[in-house]
Amino acid sequence: MNLDTVTIVCIALMGILLFVLGANVSRNRALRGAGNQLPSDPSDKLLIAIRAHGNAAEYIPTMIVLLLVCSVLSDSWAVDVLAIAAVFVRYVHAFGMLTSRNLATHGPLRDVGAMGTYLVGIALGVTALVTI
């Protein structure tokens, strides 16, 4: 395997983000107490926490698998760049969601994080294909 330090650290940072976002949902549920645990109001802090975690859970595992595949197939510096970019866009997206007052509107951090996630994910997939 060609896993280098940069890739391992980036994978670890994305894993940490996923678990911190999950803990934030638990924290918000505890603060809510016996109140509505299934909010639908796009400005509800619990819903925002749930969606920030859910979105991370939808993309981070796939990015990690693609990083592992790319690392095994290639020792190119490009894999490190994509690993760093993956961490950056996922943290930016999470921060953009958690600081949003309302999920019904988009903000620049959330949009940059989302678009970056798509671009980095596609780049990782293409990298895996061309390095077979």
C-alpha positions in Angstrom: 0.0 0.0 0.0 1.1 3.5 -0.8 -0.7 5.3 2.1 1.3 8.3 3.0 1.1 10.5 6.0 -0.9 13.3 4.3 -3.6 10.9 3.1 -3.8 9.2 6.5 -4.1 12.5 8.3 -6.8 13.7 5.9 -8.8 10.5 6.3 -8.5 10.9 10.1 -9.6 14.5 10.0 -12.7 13.7 7.9 -13.5 10.8 10.3 -13.2 13.1 13.3 -15.5 15.7 11.6 -18.1 13.0 11.0 -18.1 12.0 14.7 -18.0 15.6 16.0 -21.0 16.4 13.9 -22.8 13.3 15.3 -21.9 14.4 18.8 -23.3 17.8 18.0 -26.6 16.2 17.1 -26.6 14.4 20.4 -25.8 17.6 22.3 -28.7 19.4 20.5 -31.1 16.6 21.3 -30.1 16.7 25.0 -30.6 20.5 25.1 -34.0 20.0 23.5 -35.0 17.6 26.2 -38.5 16.3 25.9 -39.3 18.7 23.1 -39.7 17.9 19.4 -36.9 15.6 18.4 -37.9 15.5 14.7 -38.1 19.2 13.7 -39.1 20.3 10.3 -38.5 24.1 10.6 -35.5 24.9 8.5 -34.3 27.4 11.1 -34.4 24.9 13.9 -30.9 24.4 15.4 -31.5 20.6 15.9 -32.6 20.2 12.2 -29.5 22.1 11.1 -27.3 19.9 13.2 -29.0 16.7 11.9 -28.6 17.8 8.3 -24.9 18.9 8.8 -24.2 15.4 10.2 -26.4 13.7 7.6 -24.7 15.4 4.7 -21.2 14.6 6.0 -22.3 10.9 6.5 -23.5 10.9 2.8 -20.1 12.1 1.4 -17.2 11.5 3.8 -17.3 7.7 3.7 -17.2 7.6 -0.1 -14.4 10.2 -0.2 -12.4 8.1 2.2 -12.9 4.9 0.2 -11.9 6.7 -3.0 -8.8 8.2 -1.3 -7.8 4.7 -0.1 -8.3 3.3 -3.6 -6.3 6.2 -5.2 -3.6 5.8 -2.6 -3.2 2.1 -3.3 -3.1 2.7 -7.1 -0.9 5.7 -7.2 1.9 7.4 -5.3 1.3 10.7 -7.2 1.3 14.0 -5.3 -2.1 14.6 -6.9 -3.7 12.2 -4.4 -2.3 14.3 -1.5 -3.7 17.4 -3.1 -7.1 15.8 -3.5 -7.0 14.5 0.1 -6.3 18.0 1.4 -9.0 19.5 -0.8 -11.5 16.9 0.5 -10.8 17.9 4.1 -11.0 21.5 3.2 -14.4 21.3 1.4 -16.0 19.1 3.9 -15.0 21.3 6.9 -16.1 24.4 4.9 -19.4 22.8 4.1 -20.0 21.7 7.7 -19.1 25.2 9.1 -21.4 26.8 6.5 -24.3 24.6 7.5 -23.8 25.0 11.2 -23.5 28.8 11.0 -26.6 29.1 8.8 -29.6 30.6 10.3 -31.9 28.8 7.9 -31.4 25.7 5.8 -33.9 27.1 3.2 -31.2 29.6 2.1 -27.7 29.0 0.9 -24.6 30.8 1.9 -21.2 31.1 0.3 -19.4 28.7 2.6 -22.1 26.0 2.2 -22.1 26.5 -1.6 -18.3 26.4 -1.9 -18.3 23.3 0.3 -21.0 21.6 -1.7 -19.5 22.4 -5.1 -16.0 21.5 -3.9 -17.4 18.1 -2.6 -18.8 17.3 -6.0 -15.6 18.4 -7.8 -13.2 16.6 -5.5 -15.4 13.5 -5.4 -15.5 13.4 -9.2 -11.7 14.0 -9.4 -11.1 11.1 -7.0 -13.3 8.8 -9.1 -11.5 9.8 -12.3 -8.1 9.4 -10.6 -9.1 5.9 -9.5 -10.2 5.0 -13.1 -7.1 6.3 -14.9 -4.6 4.8 -12.5 -5.9 1.2 -12.8 
